[in-house]
Amino acid sequence: MKSEGAARKLGVEAASLSPAPAAPRFAQTWARMQQEPPCSACGWPSRTSSVIHDPDHGSRWLDRCRECFLATPPTLRVPPGRLLEELREVAADTRLRLRTYTDEGGWEGE
């Protein structure tokens, strides 16, 4: 789920969130996460931070605690099957032993 969808699902209004850079660098997001601001939805210490882009309020930080993050998991940018193919290719190229588990196939790799 994208951050905007997570905010909607959690009932968080963009107007209540802190302003954020439009495209924060990893270091900026990491620095914010280290501060452990309160979760945007429930107020518990956050464990993850991301940015939502609201047409009326601009870029805003969406901070989520563990429970709120797990209730709104991120969407993979590629299908899981494709992700596993790429992982296997990289593992083979680097001679790294890789063992994966899927609901469909169980454990693969030795």
LOTI-703767 format. One record per residue (C-alpha): x, y, z. Coordinates in nm, 3 decimals. Layout:
// residues N
        c1        c2        c3
         X         Y         Z
...
// end
This chain:
// residues 110
        c1        c2        c3
     0.000     0.000     0.000
     0.131     0.344    -0.087
     0.176     0.597     0.192
    -0.128     0.800     0.081
    -0.344     0.487     0.100
    -0.198     0.403     0.441
    -0.287     0.749     0.570
    -0.645     0.709     0.446
    -0.679     0.361     0.596
    -0.548     0.485     0.931
    -0.779     0.790     0.922
    -0.492     1.039     0.923
    -0.561     1.385     0.779
    -0.274     1.546     0.585
    -0.340     1.880     0.756
    -0.238     1.723     1.091
     0.102     1.604     0.963
     0.436     1.784     0.973
     0.567     1.936     0.648
     0.823     1.719     0.470
     1.060     1.752     0.174
     0.897     1.648    -0.154
     1.164     1.384    -0.220
     1.363     1.328     0.099
     1.700     1.161     0.079
     1.744     0.838     0.271
     1.954     1.024     0.529
     1.667     1.266     0.597
     1.416     0.984     0.643
     1.662     0.790     0.860
     1.725     1.097     1.077
     1.351     1.140     1.129
     1.307     0.773     1.219
     1.587     0.803     1.478
     1.387     1.079     1.652
     1.095     0.835     1.693
     0.820     1.095     1.648
     0.473     0.987     1.762
     0.279     0.765     1.524
     0.057     0.980     1.304
    -0.239     0.751     1.374
    -0.216     0.637     1.736
     0.056     0.844     1.907
     0.287     0.556     2.004
     0.659     0.597     1.919
     0.700     0.550     1.544
     0.932     0.297     1.383
     0.902     0.410     1.022
     0.858     0.735     0.835
     0.749     0.810     0.481
     0.615     1.106     0.287
     0.266     1.156     0.150
     0.187     1.410    -0.119
    -0.142     1.590    -0.063
    -0.274     1.830    -0.329
    -0.398     2.077    -0.066
    -0.120     2.053     0.193
     0.188     1.947    -0.004
     0.440     1.691     0.118
     0.388     1.566     0.474
     0.559     1.313     0.700
     0.360     0.998     0.777
     0.510     0.830     1.083
     0.386     0.484     1.183
     0.442     0.263     1.486
     0.496    -0.109     1.438
     0.127    -0.198     1.467
     0.007     0.074     1.229
     0.281    -0.017     0.979
     0.181    -0.384     0.990
    -0.183    -0.282     0.937
    -0.079    -0.098     0.619
     0.202    -0.302     0.456
     0.390    -0.147     0.164
     0.317    -0.253    -0.192
     0.595    -0.427    -0.381
     0.695    -0.241    -0.695
     0.729    -0.569    -0.884
     0.526    -0.890    -0.859
     0.661    -1.130    -0.593
     0.749    -1.392    -0.857
     0.962    -1.144    -1.046
     1.131    -1.031    -0.724
     1.226    -1.392    -0.645
     1.364    -1.443    -0.999
     1.585    -1.138    -0.962
     1.702    -1.247    -0.616
     1.794    -1.589    -0.752
     1.988    -1.433    -1.042
     2.184    -1.204    -0.812
     2.254    -1.488    -0.570
     2.381    -1.708    -0.856
     2.599    -1.427    -0.996
     2.757    -1.364    -0.656
     2.774    -1.734    -0.563
     2.561    -1.663    -0.259
     2.357    -1.949    -0.120
     1.988    -1.855    -0.130
     1.697    -2.043     0.015
     1.344    -1.907    -0.031
     1.000    -2.006     0.090
     0.671    -1.945    -0.088
     0.318    -2.053    -0.002
     0.291    -2.221    -0.342
     0.623    -2.404    -0.360
     0.744    -2.434    -0.004
     1.122    -2.428     0.049
     1.344    -2.394    -0.257
     1.723    -2.404    -0.278
     1.976    -2.599    -0.082
// end
